[in-house]
Amino acid sequence: MTPADLSLTVQHAVRRAVDDGALRVDVPPCVKVERARPGGTGEYASSVALSLARPAGRSALDVAGVLKERLQGAPGILAVDITGPGFLNFTLRRDAGGDLVRAIRAAGSAYGHGTALAGTVVRFGEVTESRAVVVTDVVLRLLRTQGADAGFGGDERIHVRPAPYAPHLLGVDAARWSLLRAAPQDRALDGAPLLVQHERNSLFRVRYAHARVRRLLVNAAQLGFSPSYETDLHAPELLGVLGDHPLVLLAAARHRAPDRVARHLEATADALLAFQHTVLPLGDEKPSAAHRSRLALAEAAGTVLAGGLSLLGISAPDQI
């Protein structure tokens, strides 16, 4: 991990803290990291918590603690320590990308599921309005992925802006995306643009990115190689969003917000589509360890896309 990669990772942690409501600040356009000074730990350090403390109305140590929670386990980072008045110090890993890819391959579609909400009991009241039914169904799935005991028979409600569920007009996938991609309190997306196969269509981009991974795997097999993460890759955007996936699922469950999952799938698809041109050999180039590693990373992204779409009740086709 380079200092630029680390800066981007810390900026992502600030953005997640803001999205989660843990911090109320403007996300800085960039985060400065530098070599750790005497008295610090690890290889690099950042004073971002000190600069955010005043606008957040909290102490720098509090802000550093919030960011540390979201940075631990991030790709490329072995340990995060807080020193002095609130400096973040980073010890870096050598093969974090490989660890992440192997974790996704081992978990499959269950990557990101956990036990953070184990022991939590959530009971929703019965709902009849069509959008509320769809949103509540997905929220129940999200809560269960985090170990919560979730079901019906209580008083909790998810407040949604009413909208019709129209699978007879749009098909199931577009109908569900139109209701879930917007925040529950916002107006649902217009369904007609979701039927157009164009990059401006967020649903198309997500499902196309998954289909593209499946095609890459087929093409690689025809060239005689398969996915295997064997060498470090410089892919901070893609590794970053894949590493964020467990935190996104947890935040979506806690905040009863399926739209967070949909937005994260968009970010994953965009990062993958920017990366996928590097996967296959070009011209007379022979498949190498780098190609096998890139294919493994792309396959991991496809797994995350398929798992996220499944939670939303949306299909992930192999071809589009």
C-alpha positions as a Markdown table, in Angstrom:
| # | Residue | x | y | z |
|---|---|---|---|---|
| 1 | Met | 0.0 | 0.0 | 0.0 |
| 2 | Thr | 1.4 | 3.4 | -1.0 |
| 3 | Pro | 0.8 | 6.6 | 0.9 |
| 4 | Ala | -1.7 | 7.6 | -1.8 |
| 5 | Asp | -3.6 | 4.4 | -1.2 |
| 6 | Leu | -3.6 | 4.9 | 2.5 |
| 7 | Ser | -4.8 | 8.5 | 2.1 |
| 8 | Leu | -7.7 | 7.2 | 0.0 |
| 9 | Thr | -8.5 | 4.5 | 2.6 |
| 10 | Val | -8.6 | 7.0 | 5.5 |
| 11 | Gln | -10.8 | 9.3 | 3.4 |
| 12 | His | -13.2 | 6.4 | 2.8 |
| 13 | Ala | -13.3 | 5.8 | 6.6 |
| 14 | Val | -14.3 | 9.4 | 7.2 |
| 15 | Arg | -17.0 | 9.1 | 4.5 |
| 16 | Arg | -18.4 | 6.0 | 6.1 |
| 17 | Ala | -18.4 | 7.7 | 9.5 |
| 18 | Val | -20.4 | 10.6 | 8.0 |
| 19 | Asp | -22.8 | 8.2 | 6.2 |
| 20 | Asp | -23.3 | 6.2 | 9.4 |
| 21 | Gly | -24.1 | 9.4 | 11.3 |
| 22 | Ala | -21.1 | 8.9 | 13.7 |
| 23 | Leu | -19.6 | 12.2 | 12.5 |
| 24 | Arg | -21.2 | 15.4 | 11.3 |
| 25 | Val | -18.5 | 17.0 | 9.2 |
| 26 | Asp | -17.7 | 17.7 | 5.6 |
| 27 | Val | -15.6 | 14.9 | 4.1 |
| 28 | Pro | -12.2 | 16.4 | 3.3 |
| 29 | Pro | -11.2 | 16.3 | -0.4 |
| 30 | Cys | -7.9 | 14.6 | 0.6 |
| 31 | Val | -6.3 | 13.3 | 3.7 |
| 32 | Lys | -2.6 | 13.9 | 4.5 |
| 33 | Val | -0.5 | 11.0 | 5.6 |
| 34 | Glu | 3.1 | 11.1 | 6.4 |
| 35 | Arg | 5.9 | 8.9 | 7.8 |
| 36 | Ala | 5.4 | 8.3 | 11.5 |
| 37 | Arg | 7.5 | 10.5 | 13.6 |
| 38 | Pro | 9.5 | 9.5 | 16.7 |
| 39 | Gly | 7.1 | 8.5 | 19.4 |
| 40 | Gly | 4.6 | 7.1 | 17.0 |
| 41 | Thr | 4.0 | 3.6 | 15.9 |
| 42 | Gly | 3.9 | 1.9 | 12.5 |
| 43 | Glu | 5.1 | 3.3 | 9.2 |
| 44 | Tyr | 2.6 | 6.2 | 8.6 |
| 45 | Ala | 0.5 | 8.6 | 10.6 |
| 46 | Ser | -2.3 | 11.1 | 10.0 |
| 47 | Ser | -3.6 | 14.1 | 11.9 |
| 48 | Val | -7.0 | 14.0 | 10.2 |
| 49 | Ala | -8.8 | 13.5 | 13.6 |
| 50 | Leu | -7.3 | 16.7 | 15.0 |
| 51 | Ser | -8.5 | 18.7 | 11.9 |
| 52 | Leu | -12.0 | 17.2 | 12.2 |
| 53 | Ala | -12.4 | 17.6 | 15.9 |
| 54 | Arg | -13.6 | 21.2 | 16.0 |
| 55 | Pro | -16.2 | 21.0 | 13.2 |
| 56 | Ala | -17.4 | 17.7 | 14.6 |
| 57 | Gly | -17.8 | 19.3 | 18.1 |
| 58 | Arg | -15.9 | 16.4 | 19.7 |
| 59 | Ser | -12.4 | 15.8 | 21.0 |
| 60 | Ala | -9.7 | 14.6 | 18.6 |
| 61 | Leu | -9.4 | 11.4 | 20.6 |
| 62 | Asp | -13.1 | 10.7 | 20.1 |
| 63 | Val | -12.9 | 11.3 | 16.4 |
| 64 | Ala | -9.8 | 9.1 | 16.1 |
| 65 | Gly | -11.7 | 6.3 | 17.9 |
| 66 | Val | -14.5 | 6.6 | 15.4 |
| 67 | Leu | -12.1 | 6.4 | 12.5 |
| 68 | Lys | -10.1 | 3.6 | 14.0 |
| 69 | Glu | -13.2 | 1.4 | 14.2 |
| 70 | Arg | -13.7 | 1.9 | 10.5 |
| 71 | Leu | -10.1 | 1.4 | 9.5 |
| 72 | Gln | -9.3 | -1.8 | 11.4 |
| 73 | Gly | -9.2 | -4.7 | 9.0 |
| 74 | Ala | -9.1 | -2.4 | 5.9 |
| 75 | Pro | -7.1 | -3.8 | 3.0 |
| 76 | Gly | -3.4 | -3.1 | 3.4 |
| 77 | Ile | -3.6 | -2.2 | 7.1 |
| 78 | Leu | -2.3 | -4.5 | 9.8 |
| 79 | Ala | -3.0 | -2.3 | 12.8 |
| 80 | Val | -4.2 | 1.2 | 13.7 |
| 81 | Asp | -3.0 | 2.9 | 16.9 |
| 82 | Ile | -4.0 | 6.3 | 18.4 |
| 83 | Thr | -1.1 | 8.3 | 19.9 |
| 84 | Gly | -0.8 | 11.7 | 21.5 |
| 85 | Pro | -3.8 | 14.0 | 21.3 |
| 86 | Gly | -5.4 | 12.0 | 18.5 |
| 87 | Phe | -2.9 | 11.0 | 15.8 |
| 88 | Leu | -3.8 | 7.9 | 13.8 |
| 89 | Asn | -0.8 | 5.6 | 13.3 |
| 90 | Phe | -0.8 | 2.8 | 10.7 |
| 91 | Thr | 1.1 | -0.5 | 10.5 |
| 92 | Leu | 0.8 | -1.8 | 6.9 |
| 93 | Arg | 0.3 | -5.3 | 5.6 |
| 94 | Arg | 2.2 | -6.9 | 2.7 |
| 95 | Asp | -0.5 | -9.0 | 1.2 |
| 96 | Ala | -3.8 | -7.5 | 2.3 |
| 97 | Gly | -5.3 | -7.9 | -1.2 |
| 98 | Gly | -4.7 | -11.6 | -1.1 |
| 99 | Asp | -6.2 | -11.9 | 2.3 |
| 100 | Leu | -9.3 | -10.1 | 1.2 |
| 101 | Val | -9.8 | -12.1 | -2.0 |
| 102 | Arg | -9.3 | -15.3 | -0.1 |
| 103 | Ala | -11.8 | -14.3 | 2.5 |
| 104 | Ile | -14.4 | -13.5 | -0.1 |
| 105 | Arg | -13.8 | -16.8 | -1.9 |
| 106 | Ala | -14.2 | -18.7 | 1.3 |
| 107 | Ala | -17.4 | -17.0 | 2.4 |
| 108 | Gly | -19.0 | -16.7 | -1.1 |
| 109 | Ser | -22.3 | -14.9 | -1.1 |
| 110 | Ala | -22.1 | -14.8 | 2.7 |
| 111 | Tyr | -19.2 | -12.4 | 2.7 |
| 112 | Gly | -20.0 | -9.5 | 4.9 |
| 113 | His | -22.4 | -11.5 | 7.1 |
| 114 | Gly | -21.6 | -11.4 | 10.8 |
| 115 | Thr | -22.7 | -11.5 | 14.4 |
| 116 | Ala | -22.5 | -7.9 | 15.3 |
| 117 | Leu | -26.3 | -7.8 | 16.1 |
| 118 | Ala | -26.5 | -11.2 | 17.7 |
| 119 | Gly | -28.8 | -11.0 | 20.7 |
| 120 | Thr | -30.8 | -8.1 | 19.1 |
| 121 | Val | -34.5 | -8.8 | 18.7 |
| 122 | Val | -36.4 | -6.7 | 16.2 |
| 123 | Arg | -40.1 | -7.1 | 15.6 |
| 124 | Phe | -41.9 | -5.2 | 12.8 |
| 125 | Gly | -45.6 | -4.5 | 12.6 |
| 126 | Glu | -47.5 | -5.9 | 9.7 |
| 127 | Val | -47.3 | -3.7 | 6.6 |
| 128 | Thr | -49.5 | -3.5 | 3.6 |
| 129 | Glu | -48.4 | -0.6 | 1.5 |
| 130 | Ser | -46.4 | -2.0 | -1.5 |
| 131 | Arg | -43.1 | -0.1 | -1.1 |
| 132 | Ala | -43.1 | -0.7 | 2.7 |
| 133 | Val | -43.5 | -4.4 | 2.1 |
| 134 | Val | -40.5 | -4.6 | -0.2 |
| 135 | Val | -38.3 | -2.4 | 2.0 |
| 136 | Thr | -39.2 | -4.3 | 5.2 |
| 137 | Asp | -38.5 | -7.6 | 3.5 |
| 138 | Val | -35.0 | -6.5 | 2.6 |
| 139 | Val | -34.4 | -4.9 | 6.0 |
| 140 | Leu | -35.3 | -8.2 | 7.7 |
| 141 | Arg | -32.8 | -10.0 | 5.4 |
| 142 | Leu | -30.1 | -7.5 | 6.3 |
| 143 | Leu | -30.7 | -7.8 | 10.1 |
| 144 | Arg | -30.5 | -11.5 | 9.9 |
| 145 | Thr | -27.2 | -11.3 | 8.0 |
| 146 | Gln | -25.8 | -9.6 | 11.1 |
| 147 | Gly | -27.1 | -12.2 | 13.5 |
| 148 | Ala | -30.3 | -10.3 | 14.7 |
| 149 | Asp | -33.5 | -12.2 | 15.6 |
| 150 | Ala | -35.8 | -10.3 | 13.2 |
| 151 | Gly | -39.4 | -10.9 | 12.2 |
| 152 | Phe | -42.9 | -9.6 | 12.6 |
| 153 | Gly | -45.2 | -9.3 | 15.6 |
| 154 | Gly | -44.1 | -5.9 | 17.1 |
| 155 | Asp | -44.5 | -2.2 | 16.7 |
| 156 | Glu | -41.5 | -1.1 | 14.8 |
| 157 | Arg | -42.2 | 0.6 | 11.4 |
| 158 | Ile | -40.0 | 1.6 | 8.5 |
| 159 | His | -41.2 | 5.0 | 7.3 |
| 160 | Val | -41.3 | 5.1 | 3.5 |
| 161 | Arg | -42.6 | 7.4 | 0.9 |
| 162 | Pro | -45.4 | 5.3 | -0.7 |
| 163 | Ala | -44.9 | 4.1 | -4.3 |
| 164 | Pro | -46.4 | 1.2 | -6.3 |
| 165 | Tyr | -44.5 | -2.1 | -6.7 |
| 166 | Ala | -45.0 | -2.8 | -10.5 |
| 167 | Pro | -43.2 | -6.0 | -11.5 |
| 168 | His | -46.0 | -6.5 | -14.1 |
| 169 | Leu | -44.7 | -3.4 | -15.9 |
| 170 | Leu | -41.0 | -3.3 | -15.1 |
| 171 | Gly | -40.1 | -6.9 | -14.2 |
| 172 | Val | -39.1 | -7.9 | -10.7 |
| 173 | Asp | -35.6 | -6.6 | -10.9 |
| 174 | Ala | -36.3 | -3.1 | -12.1 |
| 175 | Ala | -39.4 | -2.8 | -9.9 |
| 176 | Arg | -37.4 | -3.6 | -6.8 |
| 177 | Trp | -34.5 | -1.4 | -7.7 |
| 178 | Ser | -36.8 | 1.5 | -8.2 |
| 179 | Leu | -38.1 | 1.2 | -4.7 |
| 180 | Leu | -34.9 | 0.2 | -2.9 |
| 181 | Arg | -32.2 | 2.5 | -4.6 |
| 182 | Ala | -33.8 | 5.6 | -3.2 |
| 183 | Ala | -33.7 | 6.2 | 0.6 |
| 184 | Pro | -37.1 | 5.1 | 2.1 |
| 185 | Gln | -38.2 | 8.6 | 2.8 |
| 186 | Asp | -37.3 | 9.8 | -0.7 |
| 187 | Arg | -39.4 | 9.4 | -3.9 |
| 188 | Ala | -38.8 | 6.1 | -5.6 |
| 189 | Leu | -36.9 | 6.1 | -8.9 |
| 190 | Asp | -38.7 | 6.5 | -12.2 |
| 191 | Gly | -39.1 | 2.9 | -13.5 |
| 192 | Ala | -38.9 | 3.6 | -17.3 |
| 193 | Pro | -35.1 | 4.5 | -17.4 |
| 194 | Leu | -34.3 | 1.3 | -15.5 |
| 195 | Leu | -35.4 | -0.7 | -18.5 |
| 196 | Val | -32.8 | 1.0 | -20.8 |
| 197 | Gln | -29.4 | -0.8 | -21.2 |
| 198 | His | -27.2 | 2.2 | -20.8 |
| 199 | Glu | -24.5 | 3.3 | -18.5 |
| 200 | Arg | -26.7 | 6.0 | -17.1 |
| 201 | Asn | -28.9 | 3.2 | -15.7 |
| 202 | Ser | -27.5 | 2.3 | -12.3 |
| 203 | Leu | -29.2 | -1.1 | -12.3 |
| 204 | Phe | -27.8 | -2.0 | -15.7 |
| 205 | Arg | -24.3 | -1.0 | -14.6 |
| 206 | Val | -24.4 | -3.3 | -11.5 |
| 207 | Arg | -25.8 | -6.3 | -13.4 |
| 208 | Tyr | -23.6 | -5.7 | -16.4 |
| 209 | Ala | -20.5 | -5.6 | -14.1 |
| 210 | His | -21.5 | -9.0 | -12.7 |
| 211 | Ala | -22.0 | -10.4 | -16.2 |
| 212 | Arg | -18.7 | -9.0 | -17.3 |
| 213 | Val | -16.9 | -11.0 | -14.5 |
| 214 | Arg | -18.6 | -14.2 | -15.7 |
| 215 | Arg | -17.4 | -13.5 | -19.2 |
| 216 | Leu | -13.8 | -12.8 | -18.0 |
| 217 | Leu | -13.8 | -16.1 | -16.3 |
| 218 | Val | -14.9 | -17.9 | -19.5 |
| 219 | Asn | -12.4 | -16.0 | -21.6 |
| 220 | Ala | -9.6 | -16.8 | -19.2 |
| 221 | Ala | -10.4 | -20.5 | -19.2 |
| 222 | Gln | -10.2 | -20.4 | -23.0 |
| 223 | Leu | -6.7 | -18.9 | -22.7 |
| 224 | Gly | -5.7 | -21.6 | -20.2 |
| 225 | Phe | -5.6 | -19.8 | -16.9 |
| 226 | Ser | -7.8 | -19.5 | -13.8 |
| 227 | Pro | -8.2 | -17.1 | -10.9 |
| 228 | Ser | -5.4 | -17.3 | -8.2 |
| 229 | Tyr | -4.3 | -14.3 | -6.2 |
| 230 | Glu | -0.5 | -14.7 | -6.3 |
| 231 | Thr | 0.9 | -11.2 | -6.4 |
| 232 | Asp | 0.1 | -7.8 | -4.9 |
| 233 | Leu | -2.0 | -5.6 | -7.1 |
| 234 | His | -2.4 | -1.8 | -7.2 |
| 235 | Ala | -6.2 | -1.5 | -7.2 |
| 236 | Pro | -7.1 | 0.7 | -4.2 |
| 237 | Glu | -10.6 | 1.7 | -5.4 |
| 238 | Leu | -11.7 | -1.9 | -6.0 |
| 239 | Leu | -10.0 | -3.3 | -3.0 |
| 240 | Gly | -11.4 | -0.5 | -0.9 |
| 241 | Val | -15.1 | -1.0 | -1.8 |
| 242 | Leu | -14.7 | -4.8 | -1.4 |
| 243 | Gly | -13.2 | -4.3 | 2.0 |
| 244 | Asp | -16.0 | -1.9 | 2.9 |
| 245 | His | -18.8 | -4.4 | 2.1 |
| 246 | Pro | -19.2 | -5.9 | 5.6 |
| 247 | Leu | -19.4 | -2.4 | 7.2 |
| 248 | Val | -22.0 | -1.4 | 4.6 |
| 249 | Leu | -24.2 | -4.4 | 5.3 |
| 250 | Leu | -24.0 | -3.7 | 9.1 |
| 251 | Ala | -24.8 | 0.0 | 8.6 |
| 252 | Ala | -27.7 | -0.8 | 6.3 |
| 253 | Ala | -29.1 | -3.2 | 8.9 |
| 254 | Arg | -28.7 | -0.8 | 11.8 |
| 255 | His | -30.2 | 2.2 | 9.9 |
| 256 | Arg | -32.9 | 0.1 | 8.2 |
| 257 | Ala | -31.5 | 1.5 | 4.9 |
| 258 | Pro | -31.4 | -0.9 | 1.9 |
| 259 | Asp | -30.4 | 2.0 | -0.3 |
| 260 | Arg | -26.9 | 1.9 | 1.3 |
| 261 | Val | -26.5 | -1.5 | -0.2 |
| 262 | Ala | -27.7 | -0.4 | -3.6 |
| 263 | Arg | -25.3 | 2.6 | -3.6 |
| 264 | His | -22.4 | 0.4 | -2.5 |
| 265 | Leu | -23.1 | -2.1 | -5.3 |
| 266 | Glu | -23.0 | 0.9 | -7.8 |
| 267 | Ala | -19.6 | 1.9 | -6.4 |
| 268 | Thr | -18.4 | -1.7 | -6.6 |
| 269 | Ala | -19.6 | -2.0 | -10.2 |
| 270 | Asp | -17.9 | 1.3 | -11.2 |
| 271 | Ala | -14.6 | 0.3 | -9.6 |
| 272 | Leu | -14.8 | -3.1 | -11.3 |
| 273 | Leu | -15.6 | -1.8 | -14.7 |
| 274 | Ala | -12.6 | 0.6 | -14.5 |
| 275 | Phe | -10.4 | -2.3 | -13.5 |
| 276 | Gln | -11.6 | -5.1 | -15.7 |
| 277 | His | -9.7 | -3.9 | -18.8 |
| 278 | Thr | -6.4 | -5.1 | -17.1 |
| 279 | Val | -7.5 | -8.6 | -16.4 |
| 280 | Leu | -6.9 | -10.5 | -19.7 |
| 281 | Pro | -3.6 | -10.7 | -21.6 |
| 282 | Leu | -3.3 | -8.4 | -24.6 |
| 283 | Gly | -2.1 | -9.4 | -28.0 |
| 284 | Asp | 0.6 | -12.0 | -27.8 |
| 285 | Glu | 1.1 | -11.5 | -24.1 |
| 286 | Lys | 1.2 | -14.7 | -22.1 |
| 287 | Pro | -0.9 | -15.2 | -18.9 |
| 288 | Ser | 1.1 | -14.3 | -15.8 |
| 289 | Ala | 0.8 | -14.3 | -12.1 |
| 290 | Ala | -0.5 | -10.7 | -12.4 |
| 291 | His | -3.3 | -11.8 | -14.8 |
| 292 | Arg | -4.3 | -14.7 | -12.5 |
| 293 | Ser | -4.4 | -12.3 | -9.5 |
| 294 | Arg | -6.4 | -9.7 | -11.4 |
| 295 | Leu | -8.9 | -12.4 | -12.4 |
| 296 | Ala | -9.2 | -13.5 | -8.8 |
| 297 | Leu | -9.9 | -9.9 | -7.7 |
| 298 | Ala | -12.5 | -9.5 | -10.4 |
| 299 | Glu | -14.1 | -12.8 | -9.4 |
| 300 | Ala | -14.3 | -11.6 | -5.8 |
| 301 | Ala | -16.0 | -8.4 | -7.0 |
| 302 | Gly | -18.5 | -10.5 | -8.9 |
| 303 | Thr | -19.2 | -12.5 | -5.8 |
| 304 | Val | -19.9 | -9.3 | -3.8 |
| 305 | Leu | -22.2 | -8.0 | -6.6 |
| 306 | Ala | -24.2 | -11.2 | -6.7 |
| 307 | Gly | -24.5 | -11.4 | -2.9 |
| 308 | Gly | -25.6 | -7.8 | -2.6 |
| 309 | Leu | -28.2 | -8.1 | -5.4 |
| 310 | Ser | -29.5 | -11.3 | -3.9 |
| 311 | Leu | -30.1 | -9.5 | -0.6 |
| 312 | Leu | -32.1 | -6.9 | -2.5 |
| 313 | Gly | -34.1 | -9.7 | -4.2 |
| 314 | Ile | -32.6 | -8.9 | -7.6 |
| 315 | Ser | -31.1 | -11.4 | -10.0 |
| 316 | Ala | -27.5 | -11.3 | -11.1 |
| 317 | Pro | -27.4 | -12.7 | -14.7 |
| 318 | Asp | -24.4 | -14.3 | -16.2 |
| 319 | Gln | -25.1 | -12.6 | -19.5 |
| 320 | Ile | -26.7 | -9.3 | -20.5 |
